């Protein structure tokens, strides 16, 4: 794979995401959204894993939703059925995020990309639609509509993730669940949603770097790492525990803050649905590690001297992940 394309296009993706925070009009948001889409397509074109029709599908779906957004924003200038226009703009952003019921294209594309592009797709590419949804939350229909859609998305994705053995599809369903939580928090507090996003960003980065370095695609591939680098193997396990929101890891802090803040803002029924979806998703995260943990003692008795991998991994990200566990301890003290 040609990694030089990342040197130019990743700054473009980051810059367009940052520009969205200061843009004053719908039209300017649409322009930056198109630049962001072209920059990301330029990245996935160089991905040797992806098929040509996959990034054409991505281009067509993103373009259709962008033009729906543009048409509705232009029609708002003439005061034509404002509620319907805002509803369609919201639908187009939900489709861009790849949330149910508009998620089949998302599964297809995520299953054919490398891990670096999967990481960008599940984190950086979510920022622009979330900012636009945040701007649409000022209108009366938007809060109950988005709340219902996000609850359904988190519950549906957690159930669908139970039957998956492909790590890329598991990570895809995981990103849908986490984005649903972020948008629910976005309804009530932007800073809380940003904090949740930053923690998810760090955990996803550490996992995707490991999966990319060791070329893991299925759950069975994960058990082979312990024969190569036992430290990285345990670091990967701890990152998955963190993503599953198991205390005392960093991922538990993002769920703890969310539930603590939302308990005063949402009904008990809504909170119970969110917690149940989180527990179901926790099961398929732990299923990824169950086989590794169960055969760990037995595997040490086998001679694996012919297994050879590249013993290279940058531990800085994993060290940062561990150091940020201190934040959880400090929060408990406060």
C-alpha positions in Angstrom: 0.0 0.0 0.0 1.2 3.5 -0.8 1.4 5.3 2.6 2.6 8.5 1.0 -1.0 9.4 0.1 -1.8 9.7 3.9 0.8 12.5 4.2 -1.2 14.8 2.0 -4.9 13.7 2.4 -5.1 13.1 6.2 -4.3 16.8 6.9 -7.1 17.7 4.4 -9.6 15.5 6.2 -8.6 17.0 9.6 -8.7 20.5 8.2 -12.2 20.2 6.7 -13.4 18.7 10.0 -12.0 21.7 11.9 -13.5 24.2 9.5 -17.0 22.9 10.2 -16.9 24.4 13.7 -16.7 28.0 12.3 -18.8 28.0 9.2 -21.8 30.3 9.2 -24.1 28.9 6.5 -25.6 25.7 5.2 -24.0 26.3 1.8 -20.5 26.7 3.2 -21.0 23.5 5.2 -22.0 21.7 2.0 -18.8 22.9 0.2 -16.5 21.7 3.0 -18.4 18.4 3.2 -17.7 17.8 -0.5 -14.0 18.6 0.0 -13.9 16.2 2.9 -15.5 13.5 0.8 -13.1 13.8 -2.1 -10.1 13.8 0.3 -11.3 10.5 1.9 -12.0 8.9 -1.5 -8.5 9.8 -2.5 -7.3 7.8 0.6 -9.3 4.7 -0.1 -8.4 4.6 -3.8 -4.9 3.6 -2.8 -6.2 0.8 -0.5 -5.3 -2.5 -2.2 -8.0 -4.4 -0.2 -10.9 -2.4 -1.5 -12.8 -3.1 -4.7 -13.4 -0.5 -7.3 -17.2 -0.7 -7.0 -16.9 -0.2 -3.2 -15.5 3.3 -3.4 -17.9 4.1 -6.2 -20.7 3.1 -3.9 -19.3 5.3 -1.3 -19.0 8.2 -3.7 -22.6 7.8 -5.0 -24.2 7.5 -1.6 -22.3 10.4 -0.1 -23.0 12.6 -3.1 -26.7 11.8 -3.1 -27.0 12.7 0.6 -24.9 15.9 0.1 -27.2 17.0 -2.7 -30.3 16.3 -0.7 -28.8 18.4 2.1 -28.0 21.2 -0.4 -31.4 21.2 -2.1 -33.2 21.3 1.3 -31.0 24.1 2.5 -31.7 26.1 -0.6 -35.4 25.5 -0.4 -35.4 26.9 3.2 -34.5 30.3 1.7 -38.0 30.4 0.3 -39.7 29.1 3.5 -41.1 26.0 1.8 -42.4 23.5 4.5 -39.6 24.1 7.0 -40.2 21.0 9.1 -40.1 18.7 6.1 -36.9 20.3 4.9 -35.2 19.9 8.2 -36.4 16.3 8.5 -34.8 15.4 5.1 -31.6 17.2 6.0 -31.5 15.1 9.2 -32.2 11.9 7.3 -29.3 12.7 4.9 -26.9 13.1 7.8 -28.0 9.9 9.4 -27.4 8.1 6.1 -23.9 9.7 5.9 -23.2 8.4 9.4 -24.2 4.8 8.3 -26.8 4.4 11.0 -29.7 2.0 10.8 -31.8 1.7 8.7 -29.3 3.2 6.2 -26.3 1.1 7.1 -25.9 -1.7 4.5 -23.5 0.4 2.4 -21.5 1.1 5.5 -21.0 -2.6 6.3 -20.0 -3.4 2.7 -17.4 -0.6 2.5 -16.0 -1.1 6.0 -15.5 -4.9 5.4 -13.3 -4.2 2.4 -10.9 -1.5 3.7 -7.7 -1.7 5.6 -7.6 -0.9 9.3 -6.2 2.7 8.9 -9.1 3.6 6.7 -11.6 1.9 8.9 -10.3 4.0 11.8 -10.7 7.2 9.8 -14.1 6.1 8.6 -15.4 5.3 12.1 -14.0 8.5 13.8 -12.9 11.4 11.6 -15.6 11.0 9.0 -18.3 11.2 11.6 -17.5 14.7 12.8 -19.1 16.7 9.9 -22.5 14.9 10.0 -22.6 15.2 13.8 -21.9 19.0 13.6 -24.7 19.4 11.2 -27.1 17.3 13.3 -26.0 19.5 16.3 -27.1 22.6 14.3 -30.4 20.9 13.4 -31.2 20.2 17.1 -32.5 23.7 17.5 -35.8 22.7 15.8 -38.7 21.2 17.6 -39.0 17.9 15.7 -35.4 17.1 15.9 -34.8 16.1 19.6 -37.4 13.3 19.9 -36.8 12.1 16.3 -33.0 11.7 16.8 -33.5 10.2 20.3 -35.7 7.4 18.9 -33.5 6.7 15.9 -30.4 6.5 18.1 -32.0 4.2 20.6 -33.1 1.9 17.9 -29.7 2.0 16.2 -27.8 1.1 19.4 -30.1 -1.8 20.3 -30.2 -3.2 16.8 -26.5 -3.0 16.2 -25.6 -4.6 19.5 -27.9 -7.6 18.6 -26.5 -7.8 15.1 -22.9 -7.8 16.3 -23.5 -11.0 18.3 -23.4 -13.2 15.2 -20.2 -11.7 13.7 -16.8 -13.3 13.6 -15.1 -10.8 11.2 -13.2 -8.2 13.2 -14.0 -5.5 10.7 -17.7 -6.0 10.9 -17.6 -6.2 14.7 -15.7 -2.9 14.7 -18.3 -1.5 12.3 -21.2 -2.4 14.6 -19.2 -1.1 17.5 -18.8 2.3 15.8 -22.6 2.5 15.1 -23.3 1.9 18.8 -20.8 4.5 20.0 -22.0 7.1 17.5 -25.5 6.5 18.7 -24.4 7.3 22.2 -22.5 10.4 21.1 -25.6 11.8 19.3 -27.8 11.1 22.3 -25.3 13.1 24.4 -25.1 15.7 21.7 -28.8 16.5 22.2 -28.1 17.6 25.8 -24.4 18.7 26.0 -21.9 19.2 23.3 -18.9 19.1 25.6 -20.0 15.7 27.0 -20.3 14.4 23.5 -16.8 15.7 22.6 -15.3 14.1 25.7 -16.9 10.8 24.7 -15.6 11.1 21.1 -12.0 11.8 22.3 -12.0 8.7 24.5 -13.4 6.5 21.8 -10.9 8.0 19.3 -8.0 7.0 21.5 -9.2 3.5 22.1 -10.0 2.9 18.5 -6.6 4.2 17.4 -4.8 1.8 19.7 -6.8 -1.2 18.5 -6.7 -0.4 14.8 -2.9 0.1 14.9 -2.5 -3.4 16.4 -4.9 -5.0 14.0 -3.2 -3.3 11.0 0.3 -4.2 12.2 -0.6 -7.9 12.6 -3.0 -8.1 9.7 -5.9 -9.4 11.8 -9.3 -9.9 10.1 -11.0 -12.7 12.1 -11.2 -13.6 15.7 -9.1 -16.7 15.2 -6.2 -14.4 14.1 -6.1 -12.8 17.6 -4.8 -15.8 19.4 -1.7 -16.0 17.2 -0.3 -12.7 18.6 0.6 -14.2 22.0 3.3 -16.4 20.3 4.9 -13.3 18.8 4.7 -10.5 21.3 3.0 -11.2 24.6 3.1 -7.6 25.7 1.2 -6.4 22.7 -1.2 -9.3 23.1 -2.1 -8.2 26.6 -2.3 -4.6 25.6 -4.8 -5.6 22.9 -6.9 -7.5 25.4 -6.9 -4.5 27.8 -7.9 -2.2 24.9 -10.9 -4.4 24.1 -11.8 -4.5 27.7 -11.7 -0.7 27.6 -13.9 -0.6 24.5 -16.3 -3.0 26.3 -16.6 -0.4 29.1 -15.3 -2.7 31.8 -13.9 -0.9 34.9 -11.3 0.2 35.7 -10.4 0.9 32.1 -10.7 4.2 30.3 -13.7 3.1 28.2 -15.7 2.7 31.4 -15.2 6.3 32.2 -17.0 7.5 29.0 -20.1 5.3 29.8 -20.0 6.4 33.5 -20.0 10.1 32.6 -22.7 9.6 30.0 -25.1 7.7 32.3 -24.3 10.0 35.3 -25.2 13.1 33.2 -28.1 11.7 31.3 -29.8 10.2 34.4 -31.2 13.7 35.2 -32.2 14.4 31.6 -33.8 11.2 30.3 -36.5 9.0 31.4 -35.7 5.7 33.2 -37.0 3.7 30.3 -34.6 5.4 27.9 -31.7 4.9 30.2 -32.5 1.2 30.7 -32.6 0.7 26.9 -29.2 2.4 26.6 -27.7 0.2 29.4 -29.1 -3.0 27.9 -27.7 -2.2 24.5 -24.3 -1.5 26.1 -24.4 -4.8 28.0 -25.2 -6.8 24.8 -22.4 -5.1 23.0 -20.1 -5.9 26.0 -20.9 -9.6 25.3 -19.6 -9.6 21.7 -16.5 -7.7 22.8 -15.7 -10.3 25.4 -16.4 -13.1 22.9 -13.5 -11.8 20.9 -11.2 -12.6 23.9 -12.9 -15.7 25.3 -11.0 -18.2 23.1 -7.7 -16.5 23.7 -8.1 -16.5 27.5 -9.3 -20.1 27.6 -6.5 -21.6 25.6 -3.8 -19.3 27.0 -2.4 -21.9 29.5 -2.5 -24.8 27.0 -0.8 -22.8 24.2 2.4 -22.2 26.3 3.1 -26.0 26.2 3.2 -26.1 22.4 6.3 -25.4 20.3 5.7 -22.4 18.0 9.3 -21.7 17.0 8.4 -21.7 13.3 5.9 -18.9 13.7 7.5 -15.6 12.6 6.0 -12.1 12.6 7.5 -8.6 12.4 8.2 -7.6 16.0 7.6 -4.0 15.6 5.0 -1.9 17.2 4.9 1.6 18.6 3.9 1.5 22.2 3.4 5.2 22.7 -0.3 5.0 21.9 -0.8 2.1 24.3 1.1 3.8 27.0 -1.1 6.9 26.6 -4.1 4.7 26.9 -2.9 3.3 30.1 -1.8 6.7 31.5 -5.3 8.1 30.8 -6.7 5.5 33.2 -5.5 7.9 35.9 -8.3 10.3 34.8 -10.8 7.7 35.9 -9.2 7.4 39.3 -9.1 11.2 39.7 -12.8 11.5 38.7 -13.7 9.0 41.4 -11.7 11.0 44.0 -13.5 14.2 43.0 
